[in-house]
Amino acid sequence: MFLLFILLTLEFTILSYFPFVYALVKNKNSKLGVQLHIVIQIGLFLVSLFVVYFMGPDQTWKSVLENNLLMLAISAALHGVVLAISKRSTHRFEGKLLFTAVGSALALGVVIVVIIIAGYATTKSVAKITDVTENSTTKNAPMPLINSKSKEVPVVNSYKTVRNQMQNSLSNVPDSNVYSLNHARVQFYHNKLVYVSPLDFDGSFFRYNHYKKVPGYFIVDATSKNAKPKFISKSMRYTPSAYFGHDAGRKIYASIVGRGLVISGSAPQLEINESGHPYYVQTLYKQYGMSKRKNYRKIYVAVLDSVTGKVNIYKQGEQPKWVDVTFDPNIASDKIYSYATERNGWWNAHGFGGSRLGVMKSVDNVGTEGKEDVFTPIAYKKDIYYFTSMTSNNKKQTSVLGYMYVNAKTGKTYYYREEADAMTPNRADSLAENRMKQTQWKANMPLLYRIDGKPTWVVSMIDDNGAFMSYVYLLANGNGTQDTVAVGTDAKSTLQKYRNLFNSDLGTASSSYSGKKQKFSGTIKRVVKVNNSEVAFLMNDNENVFYASIKDYPRNMFVQSGDEVSFTGYKDGKTVVVVKDISNKSL
C-alpha cells in the first residue's frame, strides 16, 4: 500500500519536477548546486508524501491541480534561489524560474477564485438536487405512533446513557486501560435496534505496536432501559486508531484511487452483519461540477472487513442488506443545510440585504448525530431515520416550522411542515429541566412521538454521569403546564399518566401494552394521589406498582390503606394498569 501512496504523491507533485530538471541543466557545472537541487526536490517529495499519507487530500482533479500549482510555485522559487546563489549573484534571481513561481502562484489564485465562484454559482443547483420530498402536513411523517392498536412504547436509550453503561463494563475486558470507546452506531441486528460500539486503541502508537489488534466490540439493545452491554470477542486488526497499513481510514482511502470519490469527514463507523462479523463502513461521494459541493445523487459506500482488511466499494442501493447506514450523518447535515438555507440561492441566504426568503435552520445541539449534534436516530418500519426539527433563523422564535427525516440507508430526505404551534426540542428540554429543577438532571435526546394522535416530546433525563433517571412527556403544542406534562421513571407508567391528562379511556390505553391481562385481589398497603388524574398504590405483596384512573372512574379516588379490593389489570414487568373501577369491599 505504501507504493500506492508514493504514486499518489507523484500525481500531486508532478509539475514541481519541471523547474527541478531546468535547474539541473542550468547548474550542471556546479556540483554543490546540483546536490542542493536534489536535496530540495527530495525534501519537497517527502513533505508531500507525509501530507498525502497522513492527511489524505481529496483525489479529485481540482485538488490535484491546486496541489500541483502550489508545488510548482514552491519548487520554482527554491530552485531559483539556489541558481542565483550558485552563480554568486545575490541581487539577481533566475528570471525564468522566478517567472514560473510567480505565474504558478497567480494561476493557483485564479483556480481558487474560480472554484469559489463556481461554488457560489452552483449553490442553488446543488440545493435543488437534494431531492427533498416536501409535505404540507405531518400526517404521513415517519413519526413513531402510540395508539390503541400499536404495541410500541416510547423507549429509546440515549447514547450518553449507553456509553456510560459500556464504560462501566469496560473494566471486565482484559487490558482495558489500553482501549477506549470512541463511537457507537445505531443499527438493526436480528430485527432489533441496537448500539454497536467497538474498542479502539487509546491514542498511543506504542500501545498499538504492542497489541496490534483490538479484542472486540460491545452491543446493547437501544430500546430497553434494563438492557446490559454485551461484549463480543472478535479480534480486529483494521481500526480507525491503528497505524500505517492497518488504519481503517487510510485503507479505505487507498481503495478509491482513480474513482474520483471523496471520503466524508467523519471516521468510518462499525456495523456488524447478521452473524456478528464486524465491518467498518464509510460514506463516499462525488463533487458537483467545478465546485467542491457534494453531489447527493452520487453516493457510494466503502465496506472494510475489520479482520481481513478487504475493502469493497458499492454504489448506494447496491450494498449488502445488513448495512443500515450508507448516508453518514455529517453528509445528511450538509444536505439539510443546503436545502434549508440555500435553495433560493446563496445571496438570499448570506448576502447583505438579502431577502432570506424561506431560510430555515436545524435546532442546535439536541441530538446525538451529525454536525453540531442536530440529529436523533429513530427506528420506523425497520429503517433508521435521522430526525431534526427545523426552525426560523430568528433566534427569538421558539416554535417549529417543520421536521426533516433522512433515511440512513437510502439518503431519501423528507420535509414535513408543522401546522400547529409546536415547540422546538430545545424548548422541550428547557421545560423538562425546569420541571425537574430540584434534581439538577439534564435533558437529553428529545424524541417526537404521536401518542393517540397528539405530537409529544419524550425527553430522557440523565444525571451528571450519563445515567438515565426519568422521563418527561410534553405535549408538543402545549405550554409546559402541569396539565400537559407527565413525569415518571418507567416508560409505560409515564405513558399512562400522560394519557390520563387528556381523558384517554384507560381500557383502550391499556390495550397498547404487551402485558398480560390478569385479575388481582388483596389488601392495599400504601396509596398516593399522583395527580388530578390517577392514583398509585401498593398491595400487601409489595411486588407491583398499580395505577388507576380517577378522572374517568372517580370512585377509585376513595381507596385507602387497609381496603380489601379486587380488579382487573394489565401487568407488564412490575407495573400494573388497572382497568375501570376497583371493587372495594370496604365501601
N, C-alpha and C positions, 0 to 999 in steps of 0.2 A: 504493500500500500504506500510505503514511503516513496517509491519510484513514481507512483501516480501523482503524488504531491509535488515532486520535482518537475514533472511535465506540466502540471498546472502552473507552477511558478514561472516556467519558461513562457507560457502563454500570457501571463500577466506582465512580463517584463521584456518581451521580445524587441520592442522599439529601442530599449536602452542600449542594445548592442551595436547600433549604428554609430553613435559617437565613440564608442569603445574601439571599434575597428578603425575609424577615421583617426583617432588619437594614436593608435599603434603605428599606423602608416606614417603619420607626420612626425612621430617621435622615435622612429626605428633606430636612429643613431645614438640614442641616449638609453643606456642600459638601466639606469636608475629610473628614468621616465617610464620605460616600458613596464618595469616592476611595479611602479606606483599605479599605472593604469590597470594592471591585472589585479592588484590588491583592491582598488576601488570597485572594480566590477564584481569581484568575488564577494566583497562586503555588501554591495547592493543586492546581489542574488541571495545571500544568506538572510539578510533582513527581510527580503520579500518572501523567502521560504518560511521564515518564522511567522510572518503575518498570515500567509495562506494556510499554513498548517494549524495554527492555534486560533486564528480569528475567523477563518472561513468566509472570505468575501463572496458576494453573490456571483455565481458563474453565468452571468448574462453578458451580452455584447456591450452593454452600456458600462458595466463595471470593468470589463476587460479594456475598453477604450480609455476610460478615465485613468486606470492604473498605468496603462502603457504611456499615456501622455505625461503623467506625473513622473514616472521613472525616466522617461526621455529627457525631461527638463532637468531633473537632478543629475542624471548621468552626464549630460552635455555640460552642465555648469562645472561639475567636479573635474572632468577630463580637461575642460578648457583652462581651469586654474593650473593644473599640472603642466599643460603645454606652455602656458605663459611663464611659469616659474622655471621650467627646464630650459627655456630659451633666454633666461636671465632678463626678462622684460616684465617687471612688476607693474608697469603702468599700461601695458597693452595686452589685453586678453586675445585669445584666438578668436577672430571675428566670426568665423562661420559657426563655431561651436556656441559662442555666446548668442548668436542669432537663433540657433536651434533651441537653446534653452529658453530664451525669451518668447520665441514663437510658439513652442510647445506649451509653455505656461499660459500664454494668451489663448491658445487653442483649447486647453483644458478649461479655462474660464468660460469660453464660449460654449463648450459642451455642457458644462454645469448649468449655465444660464438657460440653454435650450431645454435641458431636462426639467428645470424648474418651471419654465414657461409651459412646457408640454404637460407637466403635472397639473398646473392650474387649468390649462385648457381642457384637459380630459376629466376634470373633477366631475362635471355633470354627466359625462358619458359613463364613467365608472359607476356613479351613483345609480344610473338607470339600468346597468346590468347586474345590480344586486338582486334582481328578481324577487322583490318583496311582494308577497300577496297581501293586499290591503283589504280589511274588513271593517264595515261601519259599526258593528256591534261586537260584543264579546261572546255572543251566543254559542258559536262553534269553536271557541278557543280551546286548546288542549289543556284546559284547567281541570285538575282532579276534582271529581264530583263526589259529594257525600249526600246521599238521599236515602229514602226508604227502601230502594231496590239495591243499592250498592252495598258492598261489604268492606269498602275501604274505610280506613280511619287515618286521619292526617298525622302520620308519624314518619318523620324523616330526620335522621341524625345529622347534626351539623358537623362539618369537617373538624372544627375545633374540639368537639366532644370526642369524635373518633380518634383524632390524633392524640388526645390526652390518654385515652384507653390504650392505644398502641404503645405509647411511650412507657406506660406502666408495665406493659407486657414485655417490653424490650429487654428487661433485666433477666428474663428467662432464656434468652438466646446466648449461646456461648460467645465469649469475646465481644459482648455487646458494646463495650466502650469504643470499639473500632468503627462502629457503624452509626448511621443516622437515618432518620425518616424525613426525606426531603419533599415528598409529594405523595398525593393519593389521587386515584382516578375512579370515578363512579362508573360502573358498567353492569350489565346483566350477566349473571353466571347461573346456569341451570334455571333460567327464567326468574331469578331473584335479583333485586337490586343490591349491589354490594360495593364497598370501597376496597380497592386493591392498592396497597402501599408497599413498595419494595424497600429493602435495606440498601444503603449505598455507603461507600467509603466516606469517612468523616473528614474529607478535605486534605489529608496528608498523603503525599507521594510515597513516603516511607512505609506507611501502613498498607497502601495499595501494593507496593512492591513486595511486601512480606506475605500478604494473604492472597493476592491475585484475584480471588473470587469472593462474591458475597453469598451468604448461605441460603437466602430465600426471600420470601415476602409475607406480609400479613394480609388477611382477608377478613372482612367483618360485614355483617348484614347492615345495610344502610337504612333499614326501616324499623328495626326493633331496638328500643331503648335498653333492653336487657341483654342484647347480643354482646358476646365477648370476642375480641380479636383472636383469630386462629393463625398460628404461624405455620407456613408451608415450607418445608425444607426442599430447596431446589437450587443447586449451585449455579450462579450466573456469572459468567466471565465478562460479558459485554454490558456495561452500565454507563450512565452519564458521568459518573465521577471517577471512572477508570482513566488510565493514561495511555497515550500513544495509540497503537492499533486496536486497543480494546475500549477506547472511548466510544460510546454508542453514537453520540452526535457526529463524531468525526467519521465513523464507519458509514453512517448514512450519507454524509457529505460526499465521501469518496464514491458512493454508488450512483450519484446523479450527474457525473461528469458528462458533458455533451448533450444533456437533455434540456437545457435552458430552464431548469426549475430552481426555485428559491425555497429555502427552508424557513418555516415560520420561526418567529423569535423565541418561542418558549422551548424548553428542553423536551426531548422525547419522553412520553409517558408510558407506564407499564400497563398492558392489558394481558389477560390470560384467555386461552381457548377453553373449550368445554372440558378438556381433560386436565386443566390446570397448568398447562405449559406456558411459561412467561415470554412475552414479546414486548419490545419497545416500539411504539407507534409514533410517527411524526408526520404532521401535515406539510405538504409541499404545494407550491402554486406557481403560476406563470404571471409575468407582469403585463400590464396593459400598454400596448403601443410604445411610444417614446418615453413614457413616464415610468416611475418606479411604483406605481399604484398596482394593487393586486387585481388580477382578473379572476373574479369569483366564479366564472364559468369553467375555469381550467384548474381544477383542484385535483391533487394526487395525494397518495398516502404511502409512506415507507413503513414496512413492517420488518423489524430486525429480530431475529431469533437470539435471545439473550444468552443462550447456551452455546450455540454453534457459530454465531456471528453472520449467518446468511441473511442477506437483505433482499427483499422483493419490493418492487415499485408497482403500485396499482393506480389506475385511474379511478377517481371517486365513483362508487357504484359497482366496481368490479372486485373489491377487496373481499376477503373471507367473511362469512356471515357472522362470525363471533366478534369481529371488530365493531365496536359500538360507537367509537368516536373517530371520525375521519376529518371532522371540522374542528380544529383546535379552538378553544375558547378565545384566544387572543385574535385569531382570524375573524371569529364571529364578532368580537368587539369592534374591529375595524370595519366590518361590513355594516353593522348597525350605525356606526358613526357616519359612514359615507352616506347611507340612506337618510338618516335623521337630520344631518347637518347640511349636506352639500347637494341634495337632489335638485335644488333650484339654483345651483351654481356657486362657485367659490366666493364671488363678490357679495352675493346675497347673504352668505353666512359670515364672512370675515371682513369685507370691505368697509371702509369708512363711510358712514352714511347709508350703508346697505339697508334694504328693506327688512331683512331677516324673516322673510315670508316662510312660514311652515317649519322653522328651525326648532328641533327638539333635542333633548339630551337624555341619556340614561341617568337614573338616580344613582348617585355615587355611593360606593362602599357599603352595600347592604347584602352582598352575596359572598361567594367563595371562589368564583372562577373569573377568568378574563382580566383584561387591563382594569386596574383600579377596583377589582373585585365587584363588578356590577352584576354578575350572573349568579343565579341559583340553579343548579341542575335539578330537574324534576323528571319523574317517570310517568309516561302516559301511553297506554296501549302498546307496551313493550318497546317503546322508543324513549331515548333520553333527549330532553329539550333543555337548552339554555334559556332561562327566563329572566327578563328585566322589565322594569316599569319605565315608561317614558314620561317626562315632564317638560315644562317650558324652560327656556333659558333664563326666564325671570326668576331670580333667586327667592323672591317673596312668595312665589306660588307654591303651595303645598299639596295641590291636587294632581291626580294622574290624568294625562291626556290619553294614554292607551298603554298597551302591553306588547312586547315583542318576544317571539319564541323562535329559536333557531334549532332545527333538528340536527343533533350532533352527528348523525350518521350520513345524512344526505346534504346537509347545508341549506336545505329549504328554510326560508325565513318568512314569518308571518307577522303582520301588524294588526292589532285589534283595537279599535277606538273605544274608549270608555265613555258611555253616555251619561252615567250617573256621576255624582260629585264624590269620587272615591279618593281616599287619602293615599299619599305615597308611602312606600315601605319604610323609609326613614322616619316619617311621621308616626307610623305604626310602632316602630322601635322606640321612639321617644315616649309615646303614650304608655307603652308596656313598661318601660323603665320607671316612669313616674308612678305607675300603679304599684310597682314593687320597690319603691324608693328605699324602704326601710331595710331591704336585704342587700342593697348595693350590687345586685346581679346585673349583668349586661345582656341586652337583647342581641340575638344572633339569628341569621338566616331566615328572614321572614318569607313565608310561603303563601301564595294566594290559592285558596280553595273556593269552590262553590258549594256551600253547605245548605241543603234544602232550598236551592235557588238563590241564596244570598252570598255575594262575594265576601270572603272573610280572610283576613290576615291571621295566619297561625305563626306566632313568634315563639322561638325557644329562648329561655332564659338560662344563662350559664354563669358560673362563678369565675373567680379570677384564675382558677386552674383549668378552665375549659370544661368542667364537669356540668352535665345537664342538671338543672334544678327544677324547672317548672315550665308550663305552657301558658301563654296568654292568647286567647282568641278575641279578635276585634272585628266588628262589623266594618267593612271597608268604606262604606258611605255613612258611617256613624261619626260621632264626635268624641269617642273615648269615654263617655259617661258610664255609670255603673250598669245601666240597662242595655248596654251594647257590648260589654266586655265580660268574658268568663276567664277564671284563673284556676289552674289545678296542676297537680304533679303527674296525673295519669291522663293519657290522651283520650281514652274512652269516657271517663267520668267528666272530663273537662268539656268534651263534645256534648255530653248530655246537659251539663249546666248551661252551655251556650244555647242549646235548642230550647231549653225551658224559658229562656229570656223572651222567646218570640212565640210562646203558646204552641210550640210543636207538640203534637199528640205523642205521649210517652210510648204508647203501644206501637205506633208507627216508627218512632225513632229507634226503639229497641230492635226492630227487625233489621236494622243496618248492622247489628253486631253479629259476629261469628260465634258468640257464646251459645250455650245450651239452655233451653227453657226448662226451668225446674220449679217445684213447689217448696216453700220454706215455711217453717213454723218454729216458735220458740219464744224466749223472753228477751225484751230489749234491754241492753246493758247501759248504753250511752246514746244520746241523741243531741244533735245540734242543728240549728237552722242555718243553712249555708247562705241563702239569700232570700229574696222575696218569692222565689220560685220553687225551692226544694228544701228538703231536709235530708241529712245523712245520719245513719245510726249504725251501731254495732249490736250484734246479738251475743248471747251467752257463750257461743262457741269461740267468739273473739277472733274468727278467721277471716271473714269477709267484711267489706265496707259496702253498705246498702244505700242507694239513692232513690228517693221517692218524690214525685212532683206534688207540690201543694198548690200550684197555680191552676192546674187542670183538675185536681182532686183535693179540694180544700179539707176534707176530713183527715187527710194524712198529717195535717199540722198539729193534731191533738195527741199524737203518740208521745209517750214519755217513758222514762226508765221504769222498769218493772212490769210494763204491759206485756200480756201474752198475745202474740199476733201470729197471723198466717197470711200468706200472699204468694203470688207467682212472680217470678223474675227471670231475667236472662243473666246467667253467670259466665263471666269471661275472666279467667285468672282469679284475682281476689276482689273483683268488682262485680256487684250485682245491681242491675237496673230493675226497679220494681214496676210491675205492670198494673196500672189502675189503682183502685182503692186497696188499702191494707185492712184486713179483717181483724178487728181489735176486740178481744173477748172482755177486756176491762171496761169497755164503754157500754 
